Structure formats: C-alpha cells, structure tokens
Amino acid sequence: MIEKRDTRPPVSASRSHDYFGHENWDHQLKLAVAWNRVDIARSEIFSDERQWKMQGVSLRSLYKRSSGHVAFTMDPVRDLLIWAIIQNRRELAEIIWAQSQDCIVAALACSKILKELSKEEEDTDSLEEMLALADEYEHRAIGVFTECYRKDEERAQKLLTRVSEAWGKTTCLQLALEAKDMKFVSHGGIQAFLTKVWWGQLCVDNGLWRVILCMLVFPLLYSNLISFRERKLQARRGLLRVRAFFNAPVVIFHLNILSYFAFLCLFAYVLMVDFQPTPSCCEYLIHFWLFSLVCEELRQLFYDPDEFGLRKVALLYISDFWNKLDIGAILLFIAGLTCRLIPGLLYSGRVILSLDFIMFCLRLMHIFTISKTLGPKIIIVKRMMKDVFFFLFLLAVWVVSFGVAKQAILIHNESRVDWIFRGVIYQSYLTIFGQMPAYIDGVNFSLDQCSPNGTDPYKPKCPESDTVRHEPAFPEWLTVTLLCLYLLFTNILLLNLLIAMFNYTFQQVQEHTDQIWKFQRHDLIEEYHSRPPAPPPFILLSHLHLVIKRVVLKIPAKRHKQLKSKLEKNEEAVLLSWEVCLKDSYLQNRQFQRKQRPEQQIQDIGNRVNTVVDLLERESLKRSGSMEQRLASLEAQMAQMSRALHWIVTALRDSGFGSEEGLPTLAPQKASEGQDHELDSRQRAEAVGDTHHVNARHLLYPDSHVTRFPVPNEKVPWDTEFLIYDPPFYTDDRKDKGLVDPVGNALEALAGISYNAVDGPIDRRSFHGLYAVQEGLPLNPMGRTGLRGRGSLGWFGPNHTLQPVITRWRRNQDGAICRKSIKKMLEVLVVKHPLSESWALPGGSREPGDMLPRKLKRVLRREFWSSFQNLLVQGTEVYKGYVDDPRNTDNAWIETVAISIHFPDQSDMDLKRLNSHLHARDPGMSVQWQVVDKRIPLYANHKTILQKVAALFGAFY
C-alpha cells in the first residue's frame, strides 16, 4: 500500500509535465530497484512512451563515479542486470535484459554467472532454481540468435565474433564456451560458422578424399579437383592457391595426423628393433622430432592474441587435459633419454621410453574428438575413469580384508615382503577373474611346490601343515567359506555395481551425443586454426618464420581475427540496433506462443472466471448494502414520523383534546439508533484496510458523549512528532468500582499501580513486550488513539480477554460434511446481545482469578464450566495480541488470546454435552451455530480471528 502511494503518483506526474526532467525518472528507477517493484518498472518506467538509451544521461547518473581510473566501460544497464541476477530478482532482471542492447552476450553472461553461483550453493532447491534460470537465459540467447540467423547469416556470424567492450572484451562464442552452454554452441548457425572456419578458404562441399589426395599429390591443386570460396582463388593457378589450401585448418589437421602416425611408427621401430647402446640415425630423428613437438607446445603456451598476460595464458594452457598429457609425455621422454644416454641405465631408459610410448598413443584420442562417432565415446571413457576410481576404493576394502585374513590363516610368519604382497593383494585380485589360490581347500596340497621354511626365493612358503601326515593343518571349512563370501561380494555385487555405474554414465552422455560432439569440436578447430601449417618436424621452419615476423619485423597476427573481431563504432551501432529489433520480434513471438499454450489458455480462462465471480460478489454486496441503506433510511423516516406523532399527541393533549387513558404508547428509538450506530461503525471498520488501528480512533467514544482528538494515519506512531496533540481525558465511572482502577488522572491515586508486571490479581504485562510509561500512565503500543484515560475499560495498560472459537463441521441431513468451492464448511458458536445487530464470539473479559469469560458464563450452565475449562486447555491457540477495539485509549487497550475448540465428529460426547448445557440467562440474548462465511454479520476483529481458524482447518471462508 505504501509503495503504490509513494511511487505511482510521481511517475504519472512526470509523464504529464515536462519540467520534472531526467532526475525524476532516475529517482523512480532507484525506487523501483530498491523495492523490487517489477509491476511499476514494466508499466510506468520501461514503457514505449520513453526510450532508454545505453549512453543516456538519466541511466548514467545512477553510477557512483569514483575518482580513480575505471578499467571497464560505463554501462548502468549491465550493472543493474548483474545486480538483479545476483540478488535473485528474476522478474526485474528479465525487464532489464529486455531493455539491454547487447542482449545475446548479456543472456550468455547471466547463464555463466548463475552456473558459477550454483557451484557455491549448498541448498539443493536453490541450486536447481539457479540452473533452471541459467537454462532459461541460454534459451533466450538461442531464440534471439535464431531470429538473427534467419534474417541474415553473415550478420549473425558477426555477432558471434564481435568483441563486446561492456562484457570484458569477450565474444558470444567465448562466453558460451566458458559457461558450457552446449545447446547454444550446437546451434545450426554456430556450427555452420565453425565449419566455415574449419575449411578455411576451401568450399565446404569438397570431399575429404579430395583433400587427402591433394595433400599427397599437391600438383593436383592446379586442377579443378579442389574448389575455393573466393572466385579469384578459383580462377588462379599460382602460389596463392597452394598457400590457401595448406593454410586451411582441415588440411593442417590431416597433415598433423599423418605426421603423428609416422612419429609413432618410427618410435615403435626404435624401441623394438633399433635400440642400440649408441643412438642410431632413426633414434636421432626421433629426438629431433620430439624437439619440434616441444617447440610447438612452447608456442601454444606463449600464444596470447587476446593479451591476457602470461599468467592467465599459462593457467588456461595447464587447465586443458590434453596439454597436461603432452607435458607428462615430454617429461617422461626426457627422463628416459637421460637414462638411455648413461651406459649403466640403458635398460632402465628403454623401460621408461616404452612407458612413454603408451602416453603418446593415448594422445591419439584427442585426434578422434573431431569424429562424430568416436568423440562422445572419449568423453564417456573420461567419465568412466572417475567411476573406476570410486569403485577401486570399495574393491580395495574387500581385497585387503580377504587377503590379510587368508595370509594369516594359511602362512605362519612370512617375512618376505614380495611374497606378502603376492599373497595379500596379487592373488586376491586374480581370484576375482577366476584364478583360485593354491592350498585354499587342501586338495592340491603338495610340499614340492612350496618352501617349508620360506628359504627358496622362487617358491611361496608352505601353509600350516602336519609334517608327519603331510596334510594341511589349517581349517579348510573356514578358508572355503571366506573365499565364497569374497567371490559373492566382489564378482556379483561390486562388479555389477561397476557395470551399473558405467551404464548410467553411458546413457547420460548418449542422450546428448550430438551436443557434446558439436561443443568439443570447437576446441580442436580453434587449435588448428591458430597452428602453423607445416607438420612436425617441418614445423620448426614455421616457428622460425613466426619469430622473424613477430620479433624482428613486428608484424601483428591476423589469423585469430576470424574468431574474434573488433568492429568500427558505426558498424557496431548498426549491428546492435539490428539485434535489438530482432530481439523485440523474438519477445513478441515468445509471448504469442505462450498465450497459445493450452495451460496458459486454461489459466487465462480461470483468471477471467475468478474476475467475473468477484464482480458478481461485489455486485451482490453492493445490493445488500443498498438494501441496508434503504432500510436504515426507512427506519429514520419512521422515527421522525413517530416523533411528529408524539408531538401532535402531546399538543392535542395539552390543548384539552382527549384523555391520558387512551394515550398511545410509542416505542423508544434508542435501540434502533444504537443498532444503526453499531452497524455503521462495523461497516467503516471493515471498509478501512490500514496498517494502524482504525476502530480505536473513531471520533465518538462508544456509550458516551466524549469526542476523540483527530489523529491522521501518519501521526499514529508515538515516534512521530505531533505538537498539537491534546487529547481529552476520559474514565468511565463504572458500577463495579472494586474491580477497576481509580477514576481520574491524579498521580497519587495511580501511584500504587505496577506496570509491565503482575499487579496482584491483575496481569499488566503485554503480549507485545514492555510498553512505555509516561507521566505515570502507560502508552498504547500501537500508537495514539485521540483519547487519554482508561475509557470504559477496567484497568490501565493491557486488559486481557479470552476468545474461545468453538467450531464443528456443517453437515447435511445425511450426516455428510457440506462443501463449498471444494473446501469443507465450518459452523461456529456465536452470541448476540439484545441491542446489537452483530453476532460475536462467546468471549471477552474475565474476573480476576477466573478462567472463563463473563459472556461465556451467561450462555453456559454452571455444571459444565469445569468441563469447558478442560476443553480450553486442550484447544489450539490461533492468535495472541492486540485487538483494534473502539474502547481502546492511549492508556488502556485490549489484548486477547483466541483458542480454537473444534469438534470433528458429530457424535462427540463433549459436543452433545455442550449443546445440552447452552442456555442464555439474559432475556433477549441469543446463542446459536452460524455458518462460517466472510459475509457473516460479525464484529470486524472477531472476523479476523475466525478467518485464522478457517485457515487452520483448511475450511471455506
């Protein structure tokens, strides 16, 4: 309520008057951001009537500019978007994203931020929400790029490689790769662009066999076997044609494959056939070949086209798994070569180089990532390695436990470490694959196959045996039982668990095979796009050429610009404007498609039905209110006629006409007037929906002629200064003087009262904590009321009351529970005073020391009082606190405790006893069960309590 009152009028005013200027719009945007008012931002601020600009003065003023150097560009929309994403304000972030110009990069950046935040989130629900929101922004980026690609493929591909100054000089493609947005990277337009980069200046429809044939027989390039995209290359037959062919990444890739296979074949030949004490020519060629590989790895390490710095480039290089494998293979080769050159370590060097050959062979898997079939399988193998690691941990527990137990039972004091390892680990591991250990059951027991004392280094020590009978002495039944249990858990349980883990990993990757392949091919394309055209070992010539160009001639690199380009300002502005237009088209299509969904249509129909029902209910309430007004007007006219007739009769009697014996008796109008006043007060209380107490500020104090001092809403809190506040002092002189505080405001009479404590039989403590005491009188914790004293209440400070809410289910003639709007219907026990039109709950104030309210005692027989006290103890507390009552003053107020007593069964004995003991003592006082409904004529504060009870049982209200 407060936000609407403070925000909407200035916004409307700023539209109708020009003199507010930009500052007022800035103020409204700050308020909307601070309060997260998405509705105001959408309807009032970011509307079609006002265009927000990226470099506009109004948005720029939102920045708090620092005096130091700013390393990034000034972009308030970007910072507001990041702030909204981090603060989890989804709707506001959606509006700000819709207003941003660089929307594809912004959506991918939001996806990356959310995925990074999800790694730090511990709550599972919040983590799933972040990942779902990240996917949503990824879909927005895909949607906008799809619209752009349909309109113009060339412009759309420019959006992929354009450097965005606002987002850290990155590109759409780089952000998508860093965020691992596989769906975006696997888009057809992006894959077409990557394919274009992969083939270089060659046409993409060239067959692979043509490329390989021209690689082997390059004079065929002068024929029309290979076609180029550019016409001048297609027409010429000179050196440019050869250079364009060998600079294509696809050609560089296949040349490196052939070179690598030749290296492996030569390496295997040297290890198996030509490994001499003195290195041969083939081995020297291997050393030279490896030196060229080391130079290429160094070039990749120091290659920094984006000027990130050596540290960041080194971290990016090491973070790649295949680079780690290359470093490990090179270091292992250097270690083997060092041992190989030392005569005494020749064999050790050959062993190390043999192991290094395995690592070089594993490097072949990186080449297969370009294959659509084998690429995802390599990902599966990498993930399965993690599964194997956790499986080996579980397997080691069983292998070690069984091996140690078996070794301790069979062998006595084995001191040889190698045979202990064989018996505990090696033999236990081989048992899983069917190789049973000897002597486990005594069948194959033979002293010739073992060493009795463990002195023979080539034989295991004999198990526990009887040297006289030459029979095993260990318990065969125990070892066989352990073997059976071991095979049961390892072969059946653990191995099947490993198969299930492998199957889950395979299915998980297989569902996204196409996306994974399209995502991982980018790294390979980018690597060979920046790689020199010559393969190892001829790549050293390319490295020498690069050194001369970069170091000596200072010529900058140009090849990387195909994947990352910085546009001119005018060209970039036109491109971003075109992107914004297509973004608006995407948002319109998305909104239209959302409306066409069956779920959305059902929801819209439901909202319309609810609106119609609300309008009908309001119309019926208006009609009933109009009827009440007409009846009240009719009663007022009847009262006037009654007074007129009374005046006529009195005048005629005084004039001597008629006698007093036949004088008609006119009904008093006091009750009717009281009813009208009470009904009017109740309607006003229900109509006002304010956060402060309303009934406690009615100008006319009930049952008196005292008028309160007017208190506006903003002056109700005691903290607000109200200099002219001068309320009258009123204390009703009640008949039960022994049960109330003294009359008047004399400090001597009030000095004996102890506030915020139990004062004799009276509890003066508030449910809302300690209240202030000023000039010997307590202050209402809810604020000013316009009247001092205790009014018609009994005590200064809180007057505690009890409101028992007695309910049962409403049933039809068959005993079934009645329902309305699917919800069950309740009935509540209420009472009504003779001079009141409103019903009330059977509660109120209590005598000091009593548990039951006075009003409840008037409708309940005495013999049932103790039983009802037990029901109160078993009841559920639904409310405890301040009550907005017309009798409240600045120094006395009502606080209540509402306790729900519910009878779920109609055959409940307590319910039957309660109905039998209901009896109204006062004449004209009514007590009955009423259906719980929001239109029930009940006091406003009692309606609030009844609504809480209905919510407690999920009942209709």
N, C-alpha and C positions, 0 to 999 in steps of 0.2 A: 504494500500500500504506500509506504513512504517513498519507495523508489519511483513509482509512477508519478507521484505527486511532485517530486523534485526534478524529474528528468524530462518528462514529455512536454510540459508547457514551454520550457526554453527552446526545445527543438522545434516545436511548431512556430514559436515566435521568430526563430532565426530564419525560417523559411519565408515568412510573410514580410519581414523587414530586412532591408539590406544593410542597415547601419550596425548590425551585430558583427559582421565581418568574419574573418577566419578564426579569430580567437574563440568565439563562441562554439564553433564546430569542434575545435580542439578540446575544449572543455567537455563537450558532450561525449566525445570519443573516449576521453580519460575516464569519465563516469561509467560509461558502458563497459570498459575494460575492467575497471575496479570492481564493479558489481556483477560482472558476468551476465549482463543483460543482453542476451542474444536477440530477443524479440525487438528491442529498441534499435540495436545495431542494424538488423536486417530491414526493418520497416522505415526507420527515420534517418539513419546516418548514411549507410551504404545503399543508397537508392539511385534510381535512374535520374532523379532530379538534380543530383550533384555528382560530378565526376571527380574522383580522387586520382591524383597523379603521383607517380613514383617520386618525382623530384619536386612535388608541390610544397609550398611554404607551410601549409597547415600541418601536414604529416611530419615535416622536418622539425617543426617546433616541439614535437613530442620528445626529441632527443635531449638528454642532458649532456651537452658537449663538454668534453674535457679539454684542458689547456694543452695537454701533451699531444704527441703525434698519434694519429689514428691509423692503424695498419690496414683497416678494412674500409670498404665504401659505406657511405651513409645510406641506409635503407631501412626506414622505420617499419615498412610492411613486413620485411623479412624478420626483423627482431620481434615484432608483435606475434608473428606466426610461430616462431620458435618458443616464445614465452607461453603462448596458448597451448602448444603441444606438450611442453614440459609440465605445465600446471594442470594437464588433463581436462582442458576445457574444449571439448570436441566441437560443439556447435559454433563457438566463437572462432576456433581455428578453421572450420570449414568456410565461414564467411570471409575471413581474412585471406584464405587461399584463393577463393573465388575472385578477390579483388587484386591479386598479385599478377604481375605481367609475366615473369619467367615461371610459368605455372608447372611445366613438366619437371624442371630442376627442383622447384620447391616441393613438389609431391614426392620425388625420389629422396630429397633430403629429409623430409618428415618421416619417410619409411625407414631410412637409415637411423635417425635419432631414436625412433621408437624401438627398433630392434636392439640398439645398444643399451637403451634403458631397461629393456626386458631382461638383459643379462644380469642386471643388478637387483632385479625384483625377486623377492622371496615368496610373496603371496601368489599362489597358483592362479587364482581368479584374475588378479590384476595383470599377471603375465599374459594370460590368454587374451585379455582385452587389448593389451598393447600390441600383441602380434596380429590380432584381428584388425585393429586400426591401421597397422603398418601395411597389411594386405589391401585394405581399402584405398590407401593413398597410392599404392602401386597400381591398382586398377584404374584410378583416376589418371595417372600418368600414361597408362596404356590407352585409355579412352581418348585423351587429347592427342596423343601421338598418332593414333589410328585415324582421327579426323584429319590431321595434317598430312599423313601419308596418302590418304585418298585424294586430297586436293592436289598436292604437288610432291612427288617423291624426292626431287632434288632439294627443295626447301626443307623437307622433313629431315633429310640426312644432314643438312647443315645444322639443324637444331641439335643433332646428336653430338657433333664435334665442336660446337660453338663454346668458347671459353666464357663462363659466367663470372664476372667480376664480383657480383654480390654474394656468391656462394663459394668463395675461396679459390677463384680461378680454376674451377673444375668444369667438367662437361657432364652432360646427361649420361653418357656411356660409362664414364668413370664412377659416378655416383651409384648407378645401377649395379656395377660390378662390386663396389665396396659394400653395398647393402645386401648383396646376394639376392637381388630381385630377378630370379630366374624367369618368371613369366614375362617381364619386360624385355629382358635380353633375348628371349626366344621368340619375340615378335617377328613377323614376316618381314617387315620393313628393315629392322635392325639386322636380321640375318642376310637380307639382300645386300645391305651395305657392307657387312663383313665379307661376304662372298666376293663383292666387287674389290675390296682391299686385298683379298687372298689371291685373286687372279691378276692383280696389278693392272697393266695396260693391255692385257690379253682379254679377248672375249670370253665370257663365262661359259659359252656353249662349246668351247674347244674340248674335245675328248681327252681324257687323261693319257690314253695310249699315244696320241699325237705329241703331247708334251714330252713323254719319256723318249719317244723315238727321235724327236728333235734334240733332246739332251745328249743322246748317244751319237747321233749323226747331225751335228749342228749345221752343215751346209744345206739341210732341208729347210732351214729358216728362210732361204731366198726363194722358196717355192710358196704356193698358196696353201700349204698344209696347215699353217697356223694363221688365225685371223686376229686382228687387233681392233680395239675400240676406236682409236683415232684414225681418221682417213689418211693422214699424211704418213703414218707408220705403215698402213696397209699398202700404200702406193709405192713407198720407197723400198729399196732392196739393200741399203747400205748398213753402216755400223750402228746407226740408231736403232734399227730393227733388232739387231743382236743384243744390244745393251738393254732395250726394253724387255726382251724375252728373259734374259738371265737376271734381271732385277725384280721379276715377279716373285712374290713370296712362295707361290706354289712350286716354282722351279727351284728356288733356293732350298725349300723343304726336301724335295726329292733328291737333289744333289747331295744334301747332308745325309740322307738315309743311305744312299749308295756308298758314300764315304765312310759312314759309321759301320756298315756291314763289312766293308773292306778292312777297316781297322780291327774289328773283332776276329775276322778270319786270320789276319796276319798275327794277331796276338795269340790265338789258339795254336797256330802253327809253331810259333816260337816256343810256347810252353810245352808242347807235346813232342816236337821233332827237333828243334834247333836251339835248345837251351845249353850253350857251351860255357865252359869256365871263362872264356874270353868272348865278349859280345860279338855276335855276327852282324852282317850288314842288315839283315832283316830286323834284328833287335835294335840296332841304331835307328832304323827307320821308325820303329815303334816309339823310341824315346823322342824323336823329332816330332812325330805325330802328336804325342801327348803334350809336348811343349806348345804346339799350336792350339790345342784344346785349353790349356791353361791361359794362354793369351786371350782367347775368346771369353773365358769366364771373367778375366780381369776387365775386359771391355764392358761386359754386361754389368759388372759391379760398379764401375765408374761412369756408366752411361746415365746422364742426368739431363734430358731435354727440357724438363719442367722446372729446373733449378730449385729442387727440393733441398739440396745440401747433401754432403757425403754421408752424414749420419743416418738421415732418413732413407736415402737410397740403399745404404748397406742393410738397414733393418728390413726394407722391402725385399731385398735380394735374399736375405737369410730366411725370411718367412716362407719362402717357396720350398716345398718338399723336394722337388727335383734338383734345385740348386744345392740343397743340403746333401743329396745323394752324390752329386757331382764333386762337391768338396771332399766328401768322405772317400770316394774312389780315387781322386787325385792324391790325397794324403797317403792312402794305403799303397798306392803305386810308388810314391816317393820312398816310403818305408821299405817296401820290397826291393826297390832298386838299390837303396843304400846297403841292405844286407847282401844283395846279389854281388855287389862290387867288392865285398870283403870275402876273401877266399874261404875263411873258416865258417862263414854263414851262408854259403852258396845255396845249400838245400833249404835253409830257412827262408831265404829270399824267394826261392821258387814256390814254396808253400804260400807265402804272403801274396805273391803275384797271382797264384791260382785262385785264392780267395777274392782278390781284386777283380779278376775276370768275371766272377759271379756278379759283382756290383755293376760292372759295365754292361753286362747282359740285362740286369734289371732296369737299366736306363732306357732300354728299348720300349718299355711300357709307355713312356712319355710320348713316344712317336705314335703309338696306337691311339692316342686320345683324339686324333683327327677322324678316326673311323667311327661311324655312327653305330656300328655293332659292338666293337671292342672297347670304345671309350667308356660307356657306362659300366662295363664289366670291370674295368680297372678301378672305378670308384667303389664298386661292390667289394673288390678284394681289399682295398684300403680300409673300408669299414669293418670287414670281417676280421681283419687283424686285431682291431680293438676287442671284438668279441672273443677271439682266441686268447687274448691277454687275461681277461677276467676268467675264462674257462680254465686256463692253466693254474690260476691261483686256487680254484676249487679242486682241480685234479691233484695238485701238489700235496694237499692235505691228506688225501687218501693214499697216494703213492708212498709218502714218507711214513705215515702211520702203519700201513701194512708192511712196508719194507723193514722198518725197525723191529716190529713185533716178530716177523718171520726170521730175521737175522738173529735176534736174541734167543729165540726158541731153538733154532737149528744149530747155530755155531756158538762155541764157547770161547770167549776171549780172542777174537780175531784182531790182530794188531796191525795188519797190513791195510793202509788207507785205501789203496786202489781196489782191493777186493771188498772192503766195506762198502765203497761207493757202488761197485758192481752188484753186490747183494742187496743193498737197500734201494738204490734208485734205478740202476740199469735193468736188472732182472724184473723188478716190479713194473717198470714201464713197458718192457717187452711182453709181459703177461697179458696186458690189455689186448695185444694183437695176436694172441693165441700161442705164444711160446711159453709153455709151462716150465717153471723152475724144477730142477732135478731134486730128488730126495724129498719132495714135499709130502709124498704119501708113503715113502719107503719101498715102492715097487721096484724102482730102478736103482736100488742101493747097491753100490759096489765100492770097495775100498781102493780098487785100482784106479778109479777116476778122480780121486781126491788125495790130499796130503793130510796124514793124521795129525801132524804137529804144525802144519802150516809153513813148512820149510821150503817146499817147492814153489818157486815164484810163478810157475805156469799152471798150477792147479789150485783149486779152491780148498779151503780147509774142510776136513770131513765133519759131518754133523755129529750130534750126540749119538753114540752107538755103544753096543755091548761088544767089547773086544773078544770075548770068549765065544759068543754065539755068532758074532759077525752080523748082528741085526741092529736096526735103528732103535735107539732108546728114547727118542722124543715122542710126545703124544701125537700120533698121526691123526686122530679124530679132530684135534684142535687145529692143526695146520690146515687140514682139508676144509674145515668149517670157515676158517679165516679166508681161505682162497675163494670159496664160494661166495661169501659176503662181499669180498673185494671185487670179484668179477660182476656181481649183481649191481653194485653201485656204480662202478666205472663204465662197464660195457653197456649196460642197459640205461641207467639213469643219466649219468653225466654225458655220455656220447649222444644220446637222444636230445639232451638239453642243448648241446652244441649245434646239433642239426636244426633244432627249432630256432635257435638264435640266428643261424645262417639263413634259414628260410624267411624269417621276419625281415632281416636286412635286405635280402634279395627282393622281396615283394615291395618293400618300401622304396627302393631305388627303381625297380622295374616300372612302377606306376608313373614315374616322372623321367623315363629314359630319354625321351626327346628333348625335354627341357634341360636336363643335365648335360647332354651332348652339345646342345647349342650354346649353353653357358660356358663350358670349359674349352670350346674350340677358340674362343676369343683370345685366351692367353697364348695359345700356340700361334694364332695369326699375328698377334702383336709382337711376339718374339721374333718370328721370321720376317716380319715387315721391317724391323729395325736391324736385322742381321746382315752382315756383308754378303755379297752374292757368291763369293768363292767358298768352296767347302774345305775343311781341314784335309791335308796340311797346307793347301794353297791359300788358306785364309790369312796366312802371315803376310802375303802381298797386299791384301785388302787392309790389314791393320797398318802396314807401312804407309799405304795411300791415305788412310784416315789421319795418321799422325802428321803427315805433311800438310793436309788440308786444314786440320783444326789447330795445330800448334804453330806451324810455320806460316801458312798463308792466312790464318784466322778466318776461314770461311765457315759460317754457321751451318748447322744441319738443317735440312729441309724435308727429309723423308717423313719425320714424325708429324708434320703438319697435316697429313691426311687424316690422322686420328684426333688431332687437336688443333683447331684454328681459331685465331682471334680476328673478328670481323671489324670493319670500319664502323664508326658510330652511326652514320646514316643508314648503312646496310643493316646493322644490328637493330636499330629502331624500327625499320620497316619489317624486319623478320619477327620481332617481338609483337608488333601490332597485329601482324597476320596470325600469330599464335593465339593472341587474346581473342580475336574474332572467332577462331575455330574452337577455342575453349568455351566461349559462350554458346556456340552451337552444340557442343557436347553436353553441356549442362542442361540445355533445353531438351535435347533428345533423352537424356537420362531421366529428367523429371517426367517427361511424357511416358516413357516406358514404365516408370514406377507407378504412374497412375493407371496404366493398363493392366497391371498385375491383378489377378483375382483376389489376393489377400488385401491389397490396397483398396480395391473397389469395395470389398466387404467391410473394411474398416471405415471407409468414407460413408457407406450406407448406414453403418451403425452410428457414426457421429451425427449424421443427419436425423436419424430416428431419435437419438437422445436429445438433440436440439428441439425437435418437434414436441417430444414429451415434456421437456422443461417449459416450453412455451405454453403448452396446454395446462400444465400445473400452475404456472404463473397466472394464466387467464382465470382458472378456477379460483385461485386465491384472491385475485382481484374482484371476482364476482362475489365471493363470500365476504370480502372486506367491504365491498359496496353495499351488500345486504345489511351488514352490521351497522354501517354508517346510516343507512336509511332507517333501521330500527331505532338507532340512537336518536336520530332527528325526530322520529315519531314519538319516542318517549319524552324528548324535550318539549315537543308541542303539547303532548298530553299533560305534562307537568305545568306548563303555562296555562292551559285551559283549566286545570284543577285549581291553580292559584286564582285565576279570574273568577271561577265559580265560587270559590271560597270568599273572595272579596264581595261578590254580588250577594251571596247569602248573608254575610256579615252586615252589609249595608242595608239590606231589607229588614234584617232582624233589629238593627239599631233604629230603623225608621218605624218600627212597630208592626211590620207585616210578619205574620206567622208567630209561632211559639218555639221555645227551645226543645220541647218534647219531640217535635218532628224534624229537628235539625239533622241533616245527613252528616255522617262521619266520613271525612276524606282521608284516603291512605297517605301516610307520610312518604315524602320523596327522598328522604335521606339515604335509604338503602339503594335506591336506583342511582342516585347521584354517586354514591360510593362505588357502585359497580362500574359506572361509566368511567370514573377516575382511575379505577384499578385496571380496567380493560385498556384504557388509553395509555396508562403507564407501561403496561406489559407490551403493547404494540410498539411503543417507542423503544423499549429496551431491546426487542427483537430486531428492530429495523437498524439500529446503530451497530456497526461492526468495527469498533475501535479497540485498540490495544489497552487503553486505560479504562478504569472503572467508569461506567456510564450511569447506572442506576443510583449510585451513591452521590451523583451530582445533580439530581433533579431539583429544580428551584424550590418547589413546595415540599417541605418535610412531611411525611405521612402522619395523619391523625393529629395535625397541629396547624397553627396559622403562621409558623415560622418560615421565613424565606431565606434560602441559602445565598451566599455571596457567589456571583457567577464566576466559574473557573473554566477558561478555554482549555482545549486539549494540550497545547504546548506548555501550559503553566501548571499541569497536574503534578509533575515530579517535584519533590522538595528541593532538589538540586538546582532547579530553575529559579532565578530571581523573580519575585513578584512583589514589587514595592508597595503597591496599593492594596494588597490583600488584607482585608479587615473583616473576617467572618464573624457573625454573631455567635453568642454562647447560649446553648440551649440544653437543659437537662429536664427530662420529664419527671414530675413528682408522682412516682408510681405508688400504688396502694401497698404493695409488698415491700415496705421500706426496710425490713430486716434482711432482705436478700439482695439489696442493691448497694452501690457505693453512694456516698453522701451527695446531696444536691448542692450546686454552686461551684465556684472556682476558687474558693478560699484555700490557700496553701495549708493552713492549719488543719482543716478537715481532711485534706488529701495526703498529709504528710505520712500517715501510717501505712500507706499502700506500697507494697514491694512489687515493682515491675520486673519483667523478664525472669520470674521465679514463681514458685508455688506459694501463694499468699493464703495460708490457712486452708480452707476448703476450696478456694478458687485457684485455678491454674491460669496464671497470667503469662505463660510462655507462648510464643508464636511459632507456628509451623515453618515460618519463613526466616527463622533465626532471630537474632537480637534486633529490637527496634529502638529507635531513639526516644529519649525523654527530654522534653524541653519545658522549662518553667513548671516543673512538677507534673506535667501531663504527657502521656505517650503520644507518639506521632504515627499516623496510619502508614504502614509500609508501602502502600500503593499510591500515596500522594495526597494532594489536597482534595477536599470534598466541598468546601464552602461553608462549613458549619463546625464550630467548636463544641466541646462538651461531650456528654455521652448520649444525648438524644433520648430515645425511648429504650435503649439497651440497658442492661443491668449493671455492667461493670466497665470501667475504663480499661483500655487495651483490648486484647482479643476476647471475644465472647464465643466460647466453644460450643458447637452444636453437633448433633449426630443425625445423619440422614440414612435410615435403612431403606434400601431399594429391594423390595420383595417382588420377585417375578416368578412366573410359570409359563409354560408353553401354551399358546392358544390352540385349542383343539375343536374339531367339528363334532357332529353328532355321533360319528362312528369312533371317535376317540383318536383319530389321526391328527398329527400336528399340521396346522394350517401354514401355508407358504405364500409368499408374495415376492415376485422377482427372484424366484428360486430359493430365496432365503426364508428361514423359519421365522414365525411371528411370535412375539412375546406379549404377555399381559402383565401389568404392573398394578400393585395395590396403591390406590390414591385416596385422598380425603378431600372434602370441600366444606369450607365454612359457610354459614348461612348467608352472610353478606358479601360473598365473593363469587365471581363467575369462573374463576380459575381453580383447577384442581392442584393439589400439592402432595408431595411425598409425606408420609406419616412420620416426620421427624421434626427436630428443632432443638431448642434449648433444654437443658436438664437441670434438675435441682442439684445443688452441691452434694456429692456423695452418691447420687443415683446413676444408674447405667442407662435407663430407658428415658427417652424424651417425654415431655409433658403431653405433646399431641398424640403420641402413640398410646399413652396410658388412657386417653379419653376414648379410644376406639377398641381397646383390648381389655378383656376381663382380667381381674386381678389374679385369678388362679393360673393364668397362662403366662404371667410375667417372668417367672423363673425359667420356664421352658424357652421363652423367646430370647432371654439372655444367653442361653446356650447356643441358640441359632446365630446370634450376633458374633459369638466367639468363633464359631466355625465358618463365618462368612468371609468374603473376599473384599479387601479394601480396594476401591476403584478411584478414589480421589481424596486428597487431604490438602487443604489450603484455604486461601482467601475466597470469600464469597462477595460478589458485587451486589449488595443489598441496599435498598433505598434508606434503611435505617442507619447506615454507617455514617460516621462523622470523622473529623480529624483526629479525635482522641479515643474513639471506640469503634470497633468493627467486628464483623462476624467471620469466624473461621470454622469450617466444618470437616467432618470425616464421613465419607459416603461408603457404606458397606453393602455389598450385594449379597442377598439371600435368595438363592434360586432353587426351585423345586422342579427337577427334571421329570419326575414321574407323577402322574395324576393320582396314583394310588398311594402316594407318600402319606404316612400316618401323621407326620408333623403338619403337612398341608391341610389334611382333614381337620386336625385339632385347631389349626389357626382359623379356618373358615367357621368352625363352630363357636369360637370364642370372640369373633368380631362383633362388637356392639358399640354403637355411638351413644355416648352418655348425654351429650348436649343436644337439645332439640334443634332440628334444622340442619345438623351436621351429617354429612353423607360420607360413606365409605364403600368403595366398590373396586372391582377389577376393570382396568381400562386397557384397550389395545395399544401397544407401543407404536407410535407414529409421530413423525415430526410435526404434524398438524394438531396434535392433542392440545387442548387448552390448559397448558401447564405453565407455571412460573418459568421465566427465562433461565434463571440459574439452575432450576431443577431439570430443565430440558437438557442442559449441558451434561449433567450427571447421568441422566437416562441414556443419552447418546453413547457415553463411555461404556455403560453396562451392555447396550446392544452390540457394540463393537467387541466387547469381551466374549460374548457367546456367538458372534458371527450372525446375529439376527438382523431382521429387517428394521430399518428406522426411516 
